Amino acid sequence: MRTGAAWAVAVLAFVLELVAVGVLAWGGYRLGGGALPGVVLAVALPVAAGVLWARFAAPRADRASPGRRLAVQLLVLGGAAVLLGRQGSPQAGALFGGLVVVQLLAAAVLPSVHAARDRRP
């Protein structure tokens, strides 16, 4: 059961990460007011998030630590929730933010997918 729950949390995390990248691109375009500034922000925000994620939050990040990982997750996912709430719908931003909180809490309580897989005989 715990392995299934760990996989469910991992899948939710992946979906939230993909949605965050899309929201950062969409929100960047809207923040820039369209045209060239919007295109620049639509590219720059997801790229910056990806670089931070790869350096500090990815499972095989070279500079990962639990504190750094959580800080980057909160910055990227929380930033996407705020951007969604400000540029789109406050309800959608709150829903996304709530899902992020649930996923982070579940990830803290449950073993990771890798730990659950490594314990199997």
Beta strands, then each sheet from edge to edge (+ up, - down):
end
